[in-house]
């Protein structure tokens, strides 16, 4: 029976076949769904996401389960090994190591997120502004960027943190300074990307329509570099946590009576051989936390990469077999959608998968 092939399939149409026919199934997948699909096919990234979610839940609800506050002192248990009353032991001041570790982890996470967010905002603002406006604006911002790269940030942070800050002001100031001294390299990358985008047709059209510069940057330039910003934000959390830990280990970070993973590791390092539980608990949490964050960042980077194959075969060729009409219709649908690797008129992505991999059709 003949079939009219004068009208090709739209990109949103589906072509299904029986499992016995060795054909392909044409489906239309949006960019957001494809990105999520690629991410969740990355087992290491999913493991990192689950691990980070578990750590966040422990940081929020863990103190309710331990029965001890991180400032509470057990006068009957100094340097006590792990037991039923203190699951991870106690410190030399009689404080519960588990409660201290959970509080320190939450403090390190907050500092990491705040510092990474501030760094990403600064890098995107300075990079796009300098490249879009050019002229004296670009020269001034590049001079500031170069100056920030050579400023002795460790010295400035040390002097500031030793200047009498305590309580919440100490970790807020630390997070602010970690973000302030961590945006320059990414800012240069953003500037380079903006230079390649500012002369595109849609940016020039928006400029000729009289749109203000800030609106052009927000609506037409930043969305096209958002993948870089997302990856930078995710990996920046891990770098900020490591930076805070190192500074607190040296006594230049979070100040007593507050605590973080760095202060706990610094205290436990002095007794790592004799009373190892004080050192091993925060150190293990730090390693696992940074591993999870980096796994998530790598997974997001691979998911946003157009050349990544983790989301399934894009534009896979149809196998040879019966039914030339169905094959022609599928080829027509692929051409109308802009395959291979292209986007359809509606902005979706057409993915062609073997029907056998989809569990087969009707029996």
Secondary structure by P-SEA (a helix, b strand, c coil): ccccccccccccbbbbbcccccbbbbbbbcaaaaaaaaaaacaaaaaaaaaaaaaaaaaaccccccccccccccccccccccccccccccccccccaaaaaaaaaaaaaaaaaaaaaaaaaaaaaaaaaaaaacaaaaaaaaaaaaaaaacaaaaaaaaaaacccccaaaaaaaaaaaaaaccaaaaaaaaaaaaaccccaaaaaaaaacccaaaaaaccccccaaaaaaaaaaaaaaaaaaaaaaaaaaccccccccccaaaaaaaacccccccccccaaaaaaaaaaaaaaaaaaaaaaaaacccccccccccccccccccaaaaaaaaaaaaaaccccccccccbbbbbbbccccccccc
